[in-house]
Amino acid sequence: MKWLRRQLRKDLWSPEVAGIGLGLVFIFSLWLSHRAPGASGTFFNLAAILGKPLTAGDPANQFFVSVFPPLTSGMTWQAWMLVGIFLGGLASVLIAGRFKWTLVPIEQWKDIFGKSVAKRWIIAFVGGIILQIGAGIAGGCTSGLALAGGVQLSPAAFIFIPGIFISGAIVQLLIYREKY
């Protein structure tokens, strides 16, 4: 038990250990629940729950009736999984003694975007929207399409994974230039 506590309190885990742990999470998820972890579906679910009452009476708008009917019935297992991820991450930083409130990673953002916290929050929010749109187009997010698809040897995952790295490298060069 002392060994496990020491491992959990480390600042950084080796990529090998973290990768093995993440792989085991996906294997056990598929084995026990017959579902692969993924996050982007939760945001579509939330949009469907919030949007259905706004358009339910309009016969011209059948989007929530034809596309999202199963999603508007309530919270899905993915939503509860995200709650568990949050609580697990919180438990992890508390066990490691590294809990700290921050608004956004400070130094790197200040170097590129300036000192405005509001500007940093807006950029992060817009980036999240772009990522969600991309997840909808691709048919899944990084965890759902790349990781879960890779575990299941899905051809789409092996097209998506290089796309993540290539697009990330291009955006990094456009935004950060050669600073990072």
Beta strands, then each sheet from edge to edge (+ up, - down):
end
